[in-house]
Amino acid sequence: MSEAVVKVLVVGNGGREHALAWALLRSPRVQQVYVAPGNGGTANLENCENLPIGVSDFDGICSAIKAKGVDLVVVGPEVPLAEGISDRLQSEGVPVFGPVQAGAQLEASKAWAKELMVEAGVPTAKAAVFTSAAEANAYIQAEGAPIVVKADGLAAGKGVTVAATVEEAIAAIEEAFGGAFGSAGQQVVIEECLMGAEASVLAFTDGKTVIPMVAAQDHKRVGEGDIGPNTGGMGAYAPAPLVTPALMAQVESDVLQPTLAALSKRGIDYRGILYAGLMITPQNEIKVIEFNCRFGDPETQVVLPLLKTPLIDVIEACIGQTLGEMPALEWNSGVAATVVAAAGGYPGSYRKGDVITGVDQAEAQGAKVFHAGTAAKDGQTVTNGGRVLAVTQLGDSFDAALEASYKALDVIQFDDLYCRRDIGYQVRSQA
């Protein structure tokens, strides 16, 4: 591994980017991290500076890279990847962690991803693609419910409806073609409804080698008992016991490697994160629900605290296509859990600008509080998004880690704070 000291720019402003900046700074090789635009949490990290530049302002990002002497860039969110930030940075000679625009179609177009999966022989749900509401509705009437309706493009995690009835599915079609998700909804993918338990497997890849991280489980629905609308994620834990070593080996052989090979066959040099959202059926079969082209949120907030190998070393190996030459990734023992504190009303409308207190007390209890929708204002930290904070704790057991996360979260306050109280119910003891 290189011993050179580096300056890193992280693009993004969420909890994932706070976790990335924090994880990078754990290596003494990382001299400085810049985050564009960052949030209230990254503003308070030692050797970290926020830059007031939007994630899609490629000119501004390139100027900052030159001005600050940045050595490499780590892209957090999917939007700039889909818009071609990696292509632009590579054209400027800047090393970047994150796939090029052609590879980012894995997440930016569900129809494109589905076609690639079929071509690669990756197990996934039966699906059909429509650009006409009338044809989509006719298909739903013929197939019946339950059925899944997905906006084809990027919809910030909110373009998917698992419809229990035909009427609900048709309403989702009306919503998509009616402009609720902008251009992302002008094409829809309709899939058979898979049953089972979901898991997230994030993997590092340099375009030739793919190495999975520990599996995580996220909680997408806003309500306890997994009810209500989908969100960006209300909490997570890792490693997910559901993904046994045998199952992980199957994910590698049947999902990750064939997908990378199919990308390569299309001439796409894919370097960054390959993230498979999986359904594990009651028969223990794996089906891919979707692919993402970046770190997950809030999965990153539980996976990176468990990673013992310096993150900067893995990222540099991915960029330099030497991942296959690295020693095996090392992981800390134990487990990690995170609980999201959201603004009341999320994922619908919510207020911003409320003062947040208690974060220092929570961290004094050993928690790592990753900021998501926060901002620094007049010397205080205020709410600035739907998902405000992710409170992470490590432990010897899921019971211990989750209990510690909730205990830490309970000293944090802001008006109308909401969290799910059943995160990790799948792995808690039935006491």
C-alpha positions as a Markdown table, in Angstrom:
| # | Residue | x | y | z |
|---|---|---|---|---|
| 1 | Met | 0.0 | 0.0 | 0.0 |
| 2 | Ser | 1.1 | 3.6 | -0.7 |
| 3 | Glu | 2.4 | 5.5 | 2.3 |
| 4 | Ala | 1.8 | 8.9 | 0.7 |
| 5 | Val | -0.2 | 11.5 | 2.7 |
| 6 | Val | -3.3 | 12.6 | 0.8 |
| 7 | Lys | -6.0 | 15.3 | 0.7 |
| 8 | Val | -9.5 | 13.9 | -0.2 |
| 9 | Leu | -12.6 | 15.7 | -1.5 |
| 10 | Val | -15.9 | 14.0 | -0.6 |
| 11 | Val | -18.9 | 15.1 | -2.7 |
| 12 | Gly | -22.2 | 15.2 | -0.9 |
| 13 | Asn | -24.0 | 16.5 | 2.2 |
| 14 | Gly | -25.7 | 13.5 | 3.9 |
| 15 | Gly | -25.1 | 11.0 | 6.6 |
| 16 | Arg | -23.2 | 8.8 | 4.2 |
| 17 | Glu | -20.8 | 11.6 | 3.4 |
| 18 | His | -20.2 | 12.4 | 7.1 |
| 19 | Ala | -19.5 | 8.7 | 7.6 |
| 20 | Leu | -17.1 | 8.6 | 4.6 |
| 21 | Ala | -15.2 | 11.7 | 5.8 |
| 22 | Trp | -15.0 | 10.3 | 9.4 |
| 23 | Ala | -13.8 | 6.9 | 8.1 |
| 24 | Leu | -11.2 | 8.4 | 5.8 |
| 25 | Leu | -9.8 | 10.6 | 8.6 |
| 26 | Arg | -9.2 | 7.5 | 10.8 |
| 27 | Ser | -6.1 | 6.8 | 8.6 |
| 28 | Pro | -3.1 | 8.9 | 9.5 |
| 29 | Arg | -2.3 | 9.0 | 5.8 |
| 30 | Val | -5.3 | 11.3 | 5.2 |
| 31 | Gln | -4.1 | 14.8 | 6.0 |
| 32 | Gln | -7.2 | 16.7 | 5.1 |
| 33 | Val | -10.8 | 16.0 | 3.9 |
| 34 | Tyr | -13.0 | 18.6 | 2.2 |
| 35 | Val | -16.7 | 18.0 | 1.8 |
| 36 | Ala | -18.8 | 19.7 | -0.9 |
| 37 | Pro | -21.1 | 21.0 | 0.3 |
| 38 | Gly | -21.1 | 19.0 | 3.6 |
| 39 | Asn | -23.3 | 19.5 | 6.6 |
| 40 | Gly | -23.3 | 20.5 | 10.3 |
| 41 | Gly | -21.5 | 17.3 | 11.3 |
| 42 | Thr | -18.7 | 17.5 | 8.7 |
| 43 | Ala | -18.2 | 21.2 | 9.7 |
| 44 | Asn | -17.2 | 20.0 | 13.2 |
| 45 | Leu | -14.8 | 17.2 | 12.2 |
| 46 | Glu | -11.1 | 17.8 | 12.9 |
| 47 | Asn | -9.1 | 18.2 | 9.7 |
| 48 | Cys | -12.3 | 18.5 | 7.7 |
| 49 | Glu | -13.6 | 21.6 | 5.8 |
| 50 | Asn | -16.9 | 22.2 | 4.1 |
| 51 | Leu | -16.8 | 23.8 | 0.7 |
| 52 | Pro | -20.0 | 25.7 | -0.4 |
| 53 | Ile | -20.3 | 23.9 | -3.7 |
| 54 | Gly | -23.3 | 22.0 | -5.0 |
| 55 | Val | -22.9 | 18.3 | -6.0 |
| 56 | Ser | -23.7 | 19.1 | -9.6 |
| 57 | Asp | -21.4 | 22.2 | -9.9 |
| 58 | Phe | -18.7 | 20.3 | -11.8 |
| 59 | Asp | -16.8 | 23.6 | -12.7 |
| 60 | Gly | -16.8 | 24.7 | -9.0 |
| 61 | Ile | -15.7 | 21.2 | -7.9 |
| 62 | Cys | -12.8 | 21.2 | -10.4 |
| 63 | Ser | -11.7 | 24.7 | -9.4 |
| 64 | Ala | -11.7 | 23.7 | -5.7 |
| 65 | Ile | -9.6 | 20.6 | -6.4 |
| 66 | Lys | -6.9 | 22.8 | -8.0 |
| 67 | Ala | -7.1 | 25.4 | -5.3 |
| 68 | Lys | -6.9 | 23.0 | -2.4 |
| 69 | Gly | -4.4 | 20.6 | -3.9 |
| 70 | Val | -6.9 | 17.6 | -3.7 |
| 71 | Asp | -5.3 | 14.2 | -4.5 |
| 72 | Leu | -8.5 | 12.2 | -5.1 |
| 73 | Val | -12.3 | 12.5 | -5.0 |
| 74 | Val | -14.9 | 10.2 | -3.4 |
| 75 | Val | -18.4 | 10.7 | -4.8 |
| 76 | Gly | -21.2 | 10.0 | -2.3 |
| 77 | Pro | -24.6 | 10.5 | -4.0 |
| 78 | Glu | -26.0 | 8.9 | -7.1 |
| 79 | Val | -27.1 | 12.2 | -8.9 |
| 80 | Pro | -23.7 | 13.6 | -9.8 |
| 81 | Leu | -22.5 | 10.1 | -10.8 |
| 82 | Ala | -25.5 | 9.8 | -13.1 |
| 83 | Glu | -24.7 | 13.3 | -14.5 |
| 84 | Gly | -21.2 | 12.3 | -15.3 |
| 85 | Ile | -19.0 | 13.7 | -12.6 |
| 86 | Ser | -16.5 | 10.9 | -12.8 |
| 87 | Asp | -16.1 | 11.3 | -16.6 |
| 88 | Arg | -15.5 | 15.0 | -16.1 |
| 89 | Leu | -12.9 | 14.5 | -13.3 |
| 90 | Gln | -11.1 | 11.8 | -15.3 |
| 91 | Ser | -10.9 | 14.1 | -18.2 |
| 92 | Glu | -9.2 | 16.6 | -15.9 |
| 93 | Gly | -6.7 | 14.0 | -14.7 |
| 94 | Val | -8.2 | 13.7 | -11.2 |
| 95 | Pro | -8.4 | 10.2 | -9.6 |
| 96 | Val | -12.0 | 9.6 | -8.7 |
| 97 | Phe | -13.9 | 6.8 | -6.8 |
| 98 | Gly | -17.2 | 6.3 | -8.4 |
| 99 | Pro | -18.4 | 4.8 | -11.7 |
| 100 | Val | -18.5 | 6.7 | -15.0 |
| 101 | Gln | -21.9 | 7.9 | -16.3 |
| 102 | Ala | -22.3 | 4.8 | -18.4 |
| 103 | Gly | -21.9 | 2.6 | -15.3 |
| 104 | Ala | -24.1 | 4.7 | -13.2 |
| 105 | Gln | -27.0 | 3.7 | -15.4 |
| 106 | Leu | -27.2 | 0.7 | -13.1 |
| 107 | Glu | -29.0 | 3.0 | -10.7 |
| 108 | Ala | -30.1 | 5.8 | -12.9 |
| 109 | Ser | -32.3 | 3.6 | -15.1 |
| 110 | Lys | -34.1 | 0.6 | -13.6 |
| 111 | Ala | -35.0 | -0.6 | -17.1 |
| 112 | Trp | -31.3 | -0.5 | -18.2 |
| 113 | Ala | -30.3 | -2.4 | -15.1 |
| 114 | Lys | -33.0 | -5.0 | -15.6 |
| 115 | Glu | -31.8 | -5.6 | -19.2 |
| 116 | Leu | -28.2 | -6.0 | -18.0 |
| 117 | Met | -29.3 | -8.5 | -15.2 |
| 118 | Val | -31.2 | -10.6 | -17.7 |
| 119 | Glu | -28.2 | -10.5 | -20.1 |
| 120 | Ala | -25.8 | -11.5 | -17.2 |
| 121 | Gly | -28.1 | -14.2 | -15.9 |
| 122 | Val | -28.5 | -12.5 | -12.6 |
| 123 | Pro | -31.5 | -13.8 | -10.6 |
| 124 | Thr | -34.2 | -11.0 | -10.4 |
| 125 | Ala | -37.9 | -10.5 | -10.6 |
| 126 | Lys | -39.9 | -10.8 | -13.8 |
| 127 | Ala | -40.5 | -7.3 | -15.2 |
| 128 | Ala | -41.9 | -5.3 | -18.0 |
| 129 | Val | -41.1 | -1.7 | -19.1 |
| 130 | Phe | -43.7 | 0.9 | -20.2 |
| 131 | Thr | -43.7 | 4.5 | -21.5 |
| 132 | Ser | -47.5 | 4.6 | -21.8 |
| 133 | Ala | -49.8 | 4.7 | -18.8 |
| 134 | Ala | -52.6 | 3.0 | -20.7 |
| 135 | Glu | -50.3 | 0.0 | -21.6 |
| 136 | Ala | -49.0 | -0.1 | -18.0 |
| 137 | Asn | -52.5 | -0.2 | -16.6 |
| 138 | Ala | -53.5 | -3.0 | -19.0 |
| 139 | Tyr | -50.5 | -5.0 | -17.9 |
| 140 | Ile | -51.4 | -4.5 | -14.2 |
| 141 | Gln | -55.0 | -5.6 | -14.9 |
| 142 | Ala | -53.8 | -8.8 | -16.6 |
| 143 | Glu | -51.1 | -9.6 | -13.9 |
| 144 | Gly | -53.1 | -8.7 | -10.8 |
| 145 | Ala | -51.7 | -7.8 | -7.4 |
| 146 | Pro | -49.5 | -7.7 | -5.3 |
| 147 | Ile | -47.2 | -6.0 | -7.9 |
| 148 | Val | -44.4 | -3.5 | -7.8 |
| 149 | Val | -44.4 | -0.2 | -9.7 |
| 150 | Lys | -41.0 | 1.6 | -10.1 |
| 151 | Ala | -40.2 | 5.0 | -11.6 |
| 152 | Asp | -37.4 | 4.2 | -14.0 |
| 153 | Gly | -35.1 | 7.1 | -13.0 |
| 154 | Leu | -33.7 | 8.6 | -9.9 |
| 155 | Ala | -36.4 | 9.5 | -7.4 |
| 156 | Ala | -34.5 | 9.8 | -4.1 |
| 157 | Gly | -35.7 | 6.4 | -2.9 |
| 158 | Lys | -39.3 | 7.4 | -3.2 |
| 159 | Gly | -40.3 | 6.1 | -6.7 |
| 160 | Val | -41.2 | 2.6 | -5.7 |
| 161 | Thr | -44.7 | 1.4 | -4.8 |
| 162 | Val | -45.3 | -2.2 | -3.5 |
| 163 | Ala | -49.0 | -2.3 | -4.4 |
| 164 | Ala | -51.2 | -4.7 | -2.5 |
| 165 | Thr | -54.1 | -4.1 | -4.9 |
| 166 | Val | -54.6 | -3.4 | -8.6 |
| 167 | Glu | -56.1 | 0.0 | -7.6 |
| 168 | Glu | -53.0 | 0.9 | -5.7 |
| 169 | Ala | -50.8 | 0.0 | -8.6 |
| 170 | Ile | -52.9 | 2.0 | -11.0 |
| 171 | Ala | -52.7 | 5.0 | -8.7 |
| 172 | Ala | -48.9 | 4.6 | -8.7 |
| 173 | Ile | -48.9 | 4.6 | -12.5 |
| 174 | Glu | -51.0 | 7.8 | -12.5 |
| 175 | Glu | -48.6 | 9.4 | -10.0 |
| 176 | Ala | -45.5 | 8.5 | -12.0 |
| 177 | Phe | -46.9 | 9.6 | -15.4 |
| 178 | Gly | -48.5 | 12.6 | -13.7 |
| 179 | Gly | -45.1 | 14.1 | -13.0 |
| 180 | Ala | -44.6 | 13.3 | -9.3 |
| 181 | Phe | -41.0 | 12.2 | -10.0 |
| 182 | Gly | -40.3 | 14.5 | -13.0 |
| 183 | Ser | -38.6 | 12.9 | -15.9 |
| 184 | Ala | -37.7 | 9.9 | -13.7 |
| 185 | Gly | -41.3 | 8.7 | -13.9 |
| 186 | Gln | -41.9 | 9.0 | -17.6 |
| 187 | Gln | -40.9 | 5.4 | -18.0 |
| 188 | Val | -41.9 | 2.8 | -15.4 |
| 189 | Val | -40.8 | -0.8 | -14.6 |
| 190 | Ile | -43.5 | -3.1 | -13.3 |
| 191 | Glu | -42.2 | -6.2 | -11.5 |
| 192 | Glu | -43.6 | -9.3 | -9.9 |
| 193 | Cys | -43.8 | -8.8 | -6.1 |
| 194 | Leu | -41.0 | -10.8 | -4.4 |
| 195 | Met | -41.6 | -12.1 | -0.9 |
| 196 | Gly | -38.9 | -12.6 | 1.8 |
| 197 | Ala | -36.4 | -10.5 | 3.7 |
| 198 | Glu | -34.3 | -7.8 | 2.2 |
| 199 | Ala | -30.5 | -7.3 | 2.6 |
| 200 | Ser | -27.9 | -4.9 | 1.3 |
| 201 | Val | -24.5 | -6.1 | 0.0 |
| 202 | Leu | -22.2 | -3.3 | -0.8 |
| 203 | Ala | -19.0 | -4.3 | -2.7 |
| 204 | Phe | -15.8 | -2.5 | -3.7 |
| 205 | Thr | -14.7 | -3.0 | -7.3 |
| 206 | Asp | -11.8 | -1.8 | -9.5 |
| 207 | Gly | -13.5 | -3.1 | -12.7 |
| 208 | Lys | -11.7 | -6.4 | -12.5 |
| 209 | Thr | -12.0 | -7.6 | -8.9 |
| 210 | Val | -15.1 | -7.3 | -6.7 |
| 211 | Ile | -14.9 | -7.6 | -2.9 |
| 212 | Pro | -18.1 | -7.5 | -0.8 |
| 213 | Met | -18.3 | -5.8 | 2.5 |
| 214 | Val | -20.3 | -7.2 | 5.5 |
| 215 | Ala | -24.0 | -7.4 | 4.6 |
| 216 | Ala | -26.5 | -4.9 | 6.2 |
| 217 | Gln | -30.2 | -4.7 | 6.7 |
| 218 | Asp | -32.0 | -1.4 | 6.2 |
| 219 | His | -35.5 | -0.4 | 7.4 |
| 220 | Lys | -37.1 | 1.5 | 4.5 |
| 221 | Arg | -40.7 | 2.1 | 5.7 |
| 222 | Val | -41.4 | 5.1 | 7.9 |
| 223 | Gly | -43.6 | 3.3 | 10.3 |
| 224 | Glu | -42.9 | 0.7 | 13.0 |
| 225 | Gly | -43.8 | -2.8 | 11.9 |
| 226 | Asp | -42.6 | -1.8 | 8.4 |
| 227 | Ile | -45.8 | 0.2 | 7.4 |
| 228 | Gly | -46.3 | 3.5 | 5.7 |
| 229 | Pro | -44.4 | 5.0 | 2.7 |
| 230 | Asn | -40.8 | 4.2 | 1.8 |
| 231 | Thr | -38.1 | 6.5 | 3.0 |
| 232 | Gly | -34.4 | 6.8 | 2.4 |
| 233 | Gly | -33.9 | 4.5 | 5.4 |
| 234 | Met | -34.8 | 4.8 | 9.1 |
| 235 | Gly | -32.1 | 2.6 | 10.5 |
| 236 | Ala | -29.8 | -0.3 | 9.8 |
| 237 | Tyr | -27.6 | -3.0 | 11.3 |
| 238 | Ala | -24.6 | -5.1 | 10.3 |
| 239 | Pro | -23.4 | -7.8 | 9.8 |
| 240 | Ala | -26.8 | -9.1 | 8.8 |
| 241 | Pro | -27.1 | -12.7 | 10.1 |
| 242 | Leu | -29.5 | -13.5 | 7.3 |
| 243 | Val | -26.6 | -13.4 | 4.8 |
| 244 | Thr | -24.7 | -16.5 | 5.9 |
| 245 | Pro | -21.1 | -17.2 | 4.5 |
| 246 | Ala | -22.7 | -19.7 | 2.1 |
| 247 | Leu | -25.2 | -17.1 | 0.9 |
| 248 | Met | -22.5 | -14.4 | 0.6 |
| 249 | Ala | -20.5 | -16.8 | -1.6 |
| 250 | Gln | -23.6 | -17.2 | -3.8 |
| 251 | Val | -24.0 | -13.4 | -4.0 |
| 252 | Glu | -20.5 | -13.1 | -5.2 |
| 253 | Ser | -20.7 | -15.9 | -7.8 |
| 254 | Asp | -24.3 | -15.4 | -9.0 |
| 255 | Val | -24.7 | -11.6 | -8.7 |
| 256 | Leu | -21.6 | -9.5 | -8.3 |
| 257 | Gln | -19.2 | -11.2 | -10.6 |
| 258 | Pro | -21.7 | -11.7 | -13.5 |
| 259 | Thr | -22.8 | -8.1 | -13.3 |
| 260 | Leu | -19.2 | -6.8 | -13.4 |
| 261 | Ala | -18.5 | -9.1 | -16.4 |
| 262 | Ala | -21.6 | -7.8 | -18.2 |
| 263 | Leu | -20.5 | -4.2 | -17.6 |
| 264 | Ser | -17.1 | -5.0 | -18.9 |
| 265 | Lys | -18.6 | -6.7 | -21.9 |
| 266 | Arg | -20.3 | -3.5 | -22.7 |
| 267 | Gly | -17.0 | -1.6 | -22.5 |
| 268 | Ile | -17.8 | 0.0 | -19.2 |
| 269 | Asp | -14.8 | 0.3 | -16.8 |
| 270 | Tyr | -16.7 | 0.3 | -13.5 |
| 271 | Arg | -14.7 | 1.4 | -10.5 |
| 272 | Gly | -16.4 | 2.3 | -7.2 |
| 273 | Ile | -19.2 | 0.7 | -5.3 |
| 274 | Leu | -21.4 | -2.0 | -6.7 |
| 275 | Tyr | -24.4 | -2.3 | -4.3 |
| 276 | Ala | -26.9 | -5.1 | -4.6 |
| 277 | Gly | -30.3 | -4.7 | -2.9 |
| 278 | Leu | -31.4 | -8.3 | -2.4 |
| 279 | Met | -34.5 | -10.3 | -1.5 |
| 280 | Ile | -33.8 | -13.5 | 0.3 |
| 281 | Thr | -36.9 | -15.7 | -0.4 |
| 282 | Pro | -38.3 | -18.2 | 2.2 |
| 283 | Gln | -36.6 | -20.9 | 0.1 |
| 284 | Asn | -33.3 | -19.1 | 0.6 |
| 285 | Glu | -33.0 | -18.1 | -3.0 |
| 286 | Ile | -31.4 | -14.7 | -3.9 |
| 287 | Lys | -33.1 | -12.2 | -6.1 |
| 288 | Val | -31.8 | -8.8 | -7.0 |
| 289 | Ile | -34.4 | -6.0 | -6.3 |
| 290 | Glu | -32.1 | -3.2 | -7.6 |
| 291 | Phe | -28.5 | -2.1 | -8.0 |
| 292 | Asn | -27.1 | 1.1 | -6.7 |
| 293 | Cys | -23.8 | 2.7 | -7.9 |
| 294 | Arg | -22.7 | 4.2 | -4.6 |
| 295 | Phe | -22.5 | 3.7 | -0.8 |
| 296 | Gly | -25.9 | 3.1 | 0.8 |
| 297 | Asp | -27.4 | 5.4 | 3.4 |
| 298 | Pro | -27.8 | 4.5 | 6.3 |
| 299 | Glu | -25.9 | 1.2 | 5.5 |
| 300 | Thr | -22.6 | 3.1 | 5.3 |
| 301 | Gln | -23.1 | 4.3 | 8.9 |
| 302 | Val | -23.0 | 0.7 | 10.2 |
| 303 | Val | -20.6 | -0.9 | 7.6 |
| 304 | Leu | -17.7 | 1.6 | 7.8 |
| 305 | Pro | -17.4 | 1.6 | 11.6 |
| 306 | Leu | -16.8 | -2.2 | 11.3 |
| 307 | Leu | -14.1 | -1.8 | 8.6 |
| 308 | Lys | -10.7 | -2.3 | 10.1 |
| 309 | Thr | -8.7 | -2.0 | 6.8 |
| 310 | Pro | -8.1 | 1.8 | 6.2 |
| 311 | Leu | -10.8 | 3.0 | 3.8 |
| 312 | Ile | -8.3 | 5.2 | 1.9 |
| 313 | Asp | -6.2 | 2.1 | 1.0 |
| 314 | Val | -9.2 | 0.3 | -0.4 |
| 315 | Ile | -10.3 | 3.3 | -2.4 |
| 316 | Glu | -6.9 | 3.9 | -3.9 |
| 317 | Ala | -6.7 | 0.2 | -4.9 |
| 318 | Cys | -10.1 | 0.5 | -6.7 |
| 319 | Ile | -9.0 | 3.7 | -8.5 |
| 320 | Gly | -5.6 | 2.1 | -9.4 |
| 321 | Gln | -7.1 | -1.3 | -10.4 |
| 322 | Thr | -4.9 | -3.1 | -7.8 |
| 323 | Leu | -7.8 | -4.4 | -5.6 |
| 324 | Gly | -6.9 | -8.0 | -6.4 |
| 325 | Glu | -3.4 | -7.5 | -5.0 |
| 326 | Met | -4.7 | -6.3 | -1.6 |
| 327 | Pro | -4.7 | -8.5 | 1.5 |
| 328 | Ala | -8.2 | -9.6 | 2.5 |
| 329 | Leu | -10.3 | -6.9 | 4.1 |
| 330 | Glu | -10.2 | -6.9 | 7.9 |
| 331 | Trp | -13.3 | -6.3 | 10.0 |
| 332 | Asn | -13.8 | -5.4 | 13.6 |
| 333 | Ser | -15.5 | -8.1 | 15.8 |
| 334 | Gly | -19.0 | -7.4 | 17.0 |
| 335 | Val | -21.9 | -5.6 | 15.4 |
| 336 | Ala | -23.1 | -2.1 | 14.6 |
| 337 | Ala | -26.6 | -0.6 | 14.7 |
| 338 | Thr | -27.8 | 2.9 | 13.7 |
| 339 | Val | -31.1 | 4.6 | 14.3 |
| 340 | Val | -32.2 | 7.6 | 12.3 |
| 341 | Ala | -33.7 | 10.7 | 13.9 |
| 342 | Ala | -36.0 | 12.3 | 11.4 |
| 343 | Ala | -37.9 | 15.5 | 11.2 |
| 344 | Gly | -41.7 | 15.1 | 11.9 |
| 345 | Gly | -43.6 | 14.7 | 8.7 |
| 346 | Tyr | -40.8 | 13.0 | 6.8 |
| 347 | Pro | -41.0 | 11.6 | 4.1 |
| 348 | Gly | -43.7 | 14.2 | 3.4 |
| 349 | Ser | -43.3 | 17.9 | 4.2 |
| 350 | Tyr | -41.3 | 18.9 | 7.3 |
| 351 | Arg | -39.9 | 21.9 | 8.9 |
| 352 | Lys | -36.2 | 23.1 | 8.8 |
| 353 | Gly | -34.1 | 25.3 | 11.0 |
| 354 | Asp | -34.9 | 23.8 | 14.5 |
| 355 | Val | -32.0 | 23.8 | 16.9 |
| 356 | Ile | -30.5 | 20.4 | 17.7 |
| 357 | Thr | -29.1 | 19.8 | 21.2 |
| 358 | Gly | -27.6 | 16.8 | 23.0 |
| 359 | Val | -25.3 | 15.5 | 20.3 |
| 360 | Asp | -22.2 | 16.0 | 22.5 |
| 361 | Gln | -23.9 | 14.1 | 25.4 |
| 362 | Ala | -24.8 | 11.2 | 23.0 |
| 363 | Glu | -21.2 | 11.0 | 21.8 |
| 364 | Ala | -20.0 | 11.1 | 25.4 |
| 365 | Gln | -21.9 | 7.8 | 25.8 |
| 366 | Gly | -19.8 | 6.3 | 23.0 |
| 367 | Ala | -22.2 | 6.9 | 20.1 |
| 368 | Lys | -21.0 | 8.1 | 16.7 |
| 369 | Val | -23.7 | 10.6 | 15.6 |
| 370 | Phe | -23.6 | 11.0 | 11.8 |
| 371 | His | -25.2 | 14.2 | 10.6 |
| 372 | Ala | -27.5 | 14.0 | 7.6 |
| 373 | Gly | -30.0 | 16.9 | 7.2 |
| 374 | Thr | -28.2 | 19.4 | 9.4 |
| 375 | Ala | -26.5 | 22.8 | 9.0 |
| 376 | Ala | -24.4 | 25.1 | 11.1 |
| 377 | Lys | -26.1 | 28.4 | 11.8 |
| 378 | Asp | -25.0 | 31.2 | 14.3 |
| 379 | Gly | -22.8 | 28.8 | 16.2 |
| 380 | Gln | -25.6 | 26.2 | 16.6 |
| 381 | Thr | -26.5 | 23.0 | 14.6 |
| 382 | Val | -30.0 | 23.1 | 13.1 |
| 383 | Thr | -32.2 | 20.7 | 11.2 |
| 384 | Asn | -31.9 | 21.0 | 7.4 |
| 385 | Gly | -33.5 | 17.9 | 5.9 |
| 386 | Gly | -35.9 | 15.0 | 6.5 |
| 387 | Arg | -33.4 | 12.5 | 7.9 |
| 388 | Val | -31.5 | 14.6 | 10.4 |
| 389 | Leu | -29.1 | 12.3 | 12.3 |
| 390 | Ala | -28.1 | 8.7 | 12.4 |
| 391 | Val | -27.0 | 7.5 | 15.8 |
| 392 | Thr | -24.6 | 4.5 | 15.6 |
| 393 | Gln | -23.3 | 2.3 | 18.3 |
| 394 | Leu | -21.1 | -0.8 | 18.2 |
| 395 | Gly | -21.6 | -3.8 | 20.5 |
| 396 | Asp | -21.0 | -7.4 | 21.2 |
| 397 | Ser | -24.6 | -8.2 | 20.3 |
| 398 | Phe | -27.4 | -6.6 | 18.5 |
| 399 | Asp | -29.4 | -6.2 | 21.7 |
| 400 | Ala | -26.4 | -4.2 | 23.2 |
| 401 | Ala | -25.8 | -2.1 | 20.2 |
| 402 | Leu | -29.4 | -1.2 | 19.6 |
| 403 | Glu | -30.0 | -0.5 | 23.3 |
| 404 | Ala | -27.0 | 1.8 | 23.3 |
| 405 | Ser | -28.1 | 3.6 | 20.1 |
| 406 | Tyr | -31.6 | 4.3 | 21.6 |
| 407 | Lys | -30.1 | 5.4 | 24.9 |
| 408 | Ala | -27.8 | 7.9 | 23.0 |
| 409 | Leu | -30.6 | 9.1 | 20.8 |
| 410 | Asp | -32.8 | 9.8 | 23.8 |
| 411 | Val | -30.5 | 12.6 | 25.0 |
| 412 | Ile | -30.7 | 14.3 | 21.5 |
| 413 | Gln | -33.5 | 16.9 | 21.1 |
| 414 | Phe | -35.1 | 19.0 | 18.4 |
| 415 | Asp | -38.7 | 19.9 | 17.8 |
| 416 | Asp | -40.9 | 17.2 | 16.4 |
| 417 | Leu | -38.1 | 14.5 | 16.4 |
| 418 | Tyr | -39.3 | 11.2 | 15.1 |
| 419 | Cys | -37.6 | 7.8 | 15.1 |
| 420 | Arg | -38.7 | 4.2 | 14.7 |
| 421 | Arg | -38.5 | 2.3 | 18.0 |
| 422 | Asp | -38.3 | -1.1 | 16.4 |
| 423 | Ile | -35.1 | -0.9 | 14.4 |
| 424 | Gly | -33.4 | -4.3 | 14.4 |
| 425 | Tyr | -36.6 | -6.2 | 15.4 |
| 426 | Gln | -35.4 | -9.0 | 13.2 |
| 427 | Val | -32.3 | -9.7 | 15.3 |
| 428 | Arg | -33.4 | -8.6 | 18.8 |
| 429 | Ser | -33.9 | -11.2 | 21.5 |
| 430 | Gln | -37.5 | -12.0 | 22.1 |
| 431 | Ala | -37.3 | -11.1 | 25.8 |
